[in-house]
């Protein structure tokens, strides 16, 4: 059950982040340079929080 909650939170966070990031970030080279690491590190942080 805890695993299901972790992956649900991760999925919801990724969808919301990408939705709002796409609305506010201009489409240029920094779109991927900023977006991918932020999404990765936030996913790692969520996994770390649910692990402990």
DSSP file (Angstrom, degrees, kcal/mol; ACC not computed):
  #  RESIDUE AA STRUCTURE BP1 BP2  ACC     N-H-->O    O-->H-N    N-H-->O    O-->H-N    TCO  KAPPA ALPHA  PHI   PSI    X-CA   Y-CA   Z-CA
    1    1 A X     >        0   0    0      0, 0.0     4,-2.1     0, 0.0     5,-0.1   0.000 360.0 360.0 360.0 -39.0    0.0    0.0    0.0
    2    2 A X  H  >  +     0   0    0      1,-0.2     4,-2.4     2,-0.2     5,-0.1   0.881 360.0  52.4 -65.7 -37.1    2.8    2.4    0.8
    3    3 A X  H  > S+     0   0    0      2,-0.2     4,-2.6     1,-0.2     5,-0.2   0.906 107.9  51.1 -63.7 -41.9    4.4    1.7   -2.6
    4    4 A X  H  > S+     0   0    0      1,-0.2     4,-2.0     2,-0.2    -2,-0.2   0.907 111.0  48.3 -62.1 -42.0    1.2    2.5   -4.3
    5    5 A X  H  X S+     0   0    0     -4,-2.1     4,-2.6     2,-0.2     5,-0.2   0.907 110.5  51.7 -64.7 -41.9    0.9    5.8   -2.4
    6    6 A X  H  X S+     0   0    0     -4,-2.4     4,-2.4     1,-0.2    -2,-0.2   0.938 113.1  43.4 -61.1 -47.8    4.6    6.6   -3.3
    7    7 A X  H  X S+     0   0    0     -4,-2.6     4,-2.3     2,-0.2    -1,-0.2   0.822 112.4  53.5 -71.4 -29.3    4.1    6.0   -7.0
    8    8 A X  H  X S+     0   0    0     -4,-2.0     4,-2.7    -5,-0.2     5,-0.2   0.930 111.1  45.6 -66.8 -45.2    0.7    7.8   -7.0
    9    9 A X  H  X S+     0   0    0     -4,-2.6     4,-2.7     2,-0.2    -2,-0.2   0.911 113.3  50.8 -63.3 -42.0    2.3   10.9   -5.4
   10   10 A X  H  X S+     0   0    0     -4,-2.4     4,-2.4    -5,-0.2    -2,-0.2   0.920 112.3  46.2 -61.5 -44.5    5.2   10.7   -7.9
   11   11 A X  H  X S+     0   0    0     -4,-2.3     4,-2.4     2,-0.2    -2,-0.2   0.928 114.2  46.9 -64.9 -46.0    2.9   10.5  -10.8
   12   12 A X  H  X S+     0   0    0     -4,-2.7     4,-2.5     1,-0.2     5,-0.2   0.906 113.2  49.5 -63.9 -41.4    0.7   13.4   -9.7
   13   13 A X  H  X S+     0   0    0     -4,-2.7     4,-2.9    -5,-0.2     5,-0.2   0.922 111.4  49.0 -62.9 -43.9    3.7   15.5   -8.9
   14   14 A X  H  X S+     0   0    0     -4,-2.4     4,-2.5    -5,-0.2     5,-0.2   0.914 112.7  47.2 -63.9 -42.6    5.3   14.8  -12.3
   15   15 A X  H  X S+     0   0    0     -4,-2.4     4,-2.2     2,-0.2    -2,-0.2   0.940 116.1  43.7 -64.6 -47.1    2.0   15.7  -14.1
   16   16 A X  H  X S+     0   0    0     -4,-2.5     4,-2.5     2,-0.2     5,-0.3   0.909 114.5  50.0 -65.6 -41.4    1.5   18.9  -12.2
   17   17 A X  H  X S+     0   0    0     -4,-2.9     4,-2.8    -5,-0.2     5,-0.2   0.950 113.4  44.8 -61.9 -48.8    5.1   19.9  -12.5
   18   18 A X  H  X S+     0   0    0     -4,-2.5     4,-2.0    -5,-0.2    -1,-0.2   0.865 112.7  52.7 -65.9 -34.9    5.2   19.4  -16.2
   19   19 A X  H  X S+     0   0    0     -4,-2.2     4,-1.3    -5,-0.2    -2,-0.2   0.963 117.5  35.2 -63.8 -52.4    1.8   21.1  -16.7
   20   20 A X  H  X S+     0   0    0     -4,-2.5     4,-2.0     2,-0.2     5,-0.3   0.847 115.9  55.4 -73.8 -32.9    2.8   24.3  -14.9
   21   21 A X  H  X S+     0   0    0     -4,-2.8     4,-2.4    -5,-0.3    -1,-0.2   0.902 107.8  50.1 -63.5 -40.5    6.4   24.2  -16.1
   22   22 A X  H  < S+     0   0    0     -4,-2.0    -1,-0.2    -5,-0.2    -2,-0.2   0.833 110.7  50.7 -66.8 -32.6    5.2   24.1  -19.7
   23   23 A X  H  < S+     0   0    0     -4,-1.3    -2,-0.2    -5,-0.1    -1,-0.2   0.887 122.4  27.1 -72.0 -38.5    2.9   27.1  -19.0
   24   24 A X  H  < S+     0   0    0     -4,-2.0     2,-0.4     2,-0.1    -2,-0.2   0.723 101.0  82.3-103.0 -23.7    5.5   29.4  -17.5
   25   25 A X  S  < S-     0   0    0     -4,-2.4     2,-0.1    -5,-0.3     6,-0.0  -0.708  78.3-123.3 -88.6 128.9    8.9   28.4  -18.9
   26   26 A X        -     0   0    0     -2,-0.4     2,-1.2     1,-0.1    -2,-0.1  -0.385  29.6-108.6 -67.0 148.3    9.7   29.8  -22.3
   27   27 A X  S    S+     0   0    0      3,-0.1     2,-0.2     4,-0.1    -1,-0.1  -0.659  74.0 106.6 -84.2  97.8   10.6   27.2  -24.9
   28   28 A X  S >  S-     0   0    0     -2,-1.2     3,-1.3     0, 0.0     4,-0.5  -0.749  87.5 -63.1-148.3-162.0   14.3   27.5  -25.5
   29   29 A X  T >> S+     0   0    0      1,-0.3     4,-1.2    -2,-0.2     3,-0.7   0.845 127.6  58.1 -63.3 -34.7   17.5   25.6  -24.7
   30   30 A X  H 3>>S+     0   0    0      1,-0.2     4,-2.3     2,-0.2     5,-0.5   0.606  84.2  83.9 -73.9 -10.0   17.1   26.0  -20.9
   31   31 A X  H <>5S+     0   0    0     -3,-1.3     4,-1.5     1,-0.2    -1,-0.2   0.931 104.6  27.5 -57.0 -47.5   13.6   24.3  -21.1
   32   32 A X  H <>5S+     0   0    0     -3,-0.7     4,-1.7    -4,-0.5     5,-0.5   0.825 117.0  60.3 -83.9 -33.9   15.3   20.8  -20.9
   33   33 A X  H  <5S+     0   0    0     -4,-1.2     4,-0.4     1,-0.2    -2,-0.2   0.857 119.6  28.4 -64.1 -34.1   18.4   21.9  -19.0
   34   34 A X  H  X5S+     0   0    0     -4,-2.3     4,-1.7     2,-0.1     5,-0.2   0.863 120.8  52.0 -91.1 -42.7   16.3   23.1  -16.1
   35   35 A X  H  X<S+     0   0    0     -4,-1.5     4,-2.3    -5,-0.5     5,-0.2   0.901 105.7  49.8 -67.1 -45.9   13.2   20.8  -16.4
   36   36 A X  H  X S+     0   0    0     -4,-1.7     4,-2.5     1,-0.2    -1,-0.2   0.939 113.4  43.8 -65.3 -49.2   14.8   17.4  -16.5
   37   37 A X  H  > S+     0   0    0     -5,-0.5     4,-3.0    -4,-0.4     5,-0.3   0.903 114.1  51.0 -64.0 -38.1   17.2   17.8  -13.5
   38   38 A X  H  X S+     0   0    0     -4,-1.7     4,-2.1     1,-0.2    -1,-0.2   0.931 113.1  45.5 -63.5 -43.8   14.4   19.4  -11.4
   39   39 A X  H  X S+     0   0    0     -4,-2.3     4,-1.8    -5,-0.2    -1,-0.2   0.901 114.9  48.5 -65.2 -40.6   12.0   16.6  -12.2
   40   40 A X  H  X S+     0   0    0     -4,-2.5     4,-2.3    -5,-0.2    -2,-0.2   0.952 113.5  44.6 -64.6 -50.4   14.7   14.0  -11.5
   41   41 A X  H  X S+     0   0    0     -4,-3.0     4,-2.2     1,-0.2    -1,-0.2   0.845 112.7  51.6 -68.0 -32.6   15.8   15.4   -8.1
   42   42 A X  H  X S+     0   0    0     -4,-2.1     4,-2.3    -5,-0.3    -1,-0.2   0.875 109.6  50.4 -70.4 -34.7   12.3   16.0   -7.0
   43   43 A X  H  X S+     0   0    0     -4,-1.8     4,-2.2     2,-0.2    -2,-0.2   0.895 111.1  48.8 -66.6 -39.5   11.4   12.3   -7.8
   44   44 A X  H  X S+     0   0    0     -4,-2.3     4,-2.4     2,-0.2    -2,-0.2   0.907 111.1  50.6 -64.7 -41.3   14.5   11.2   -5.9
   45   45 A X  H  X S+     0   0    0     -4,-2.2     4,-2.5     2,-0.2    -2,-0.2   0.912 110.0  49.0 -63.4 -43.2   13.4   13.4   -2.9
   46   46 A X  H  X S+     0   0    0     -4,-2.3     4,-2.1     1,-0.2    -1,-0.2   0.913 112.1  49.0 -63.3 -42.0    9.9   11.9   -3.0
   47   47 A X  H  X S+     0   0    0     -4,-2.2     4,-1.3     1,-0.2    -2,-0.2   0.896 111.7  49.7 -63.4 -39.7   11.3    8.4   -3.1
   48   48 A X  H  X S+     0   0    0     -4,-2.4     4,-1.6     2,-0.2    -2,-0.2   0.901 109.5  51.2 -65.3 -41.5   13.7    9.2   -0.2
   49   49 A X  H  < S+     0   0    0     -4,-2.5    -2,-0.2     1,-0.2    -1,-0.2   0.909 112.6  45.3 -63.5 -42.0   10.8   10.7    1.9
   50   50 A X  H  < S+     0   0    0     -4,-2.1    -1,-0.2     1,-0.2    -2,-0.2   0.707 108.2  58.5 -76.9 -18.1    8.7    7.6    1.4
   51   51 A X  H  <        0   0    0     -4,-1.3    -1,-0.2    -5,-0.2    -2,-0.2   0.870 360.0 360.0 -75.8 -36.3   11.6    5.3    2.2
   52   52 A X     <        0   0    0     -4,-1.6    -2,-0.2    -5,-0.1    -1,-0.2   0.428 360.0 360.0-101.8 360.0   12.2    6.7    5.6
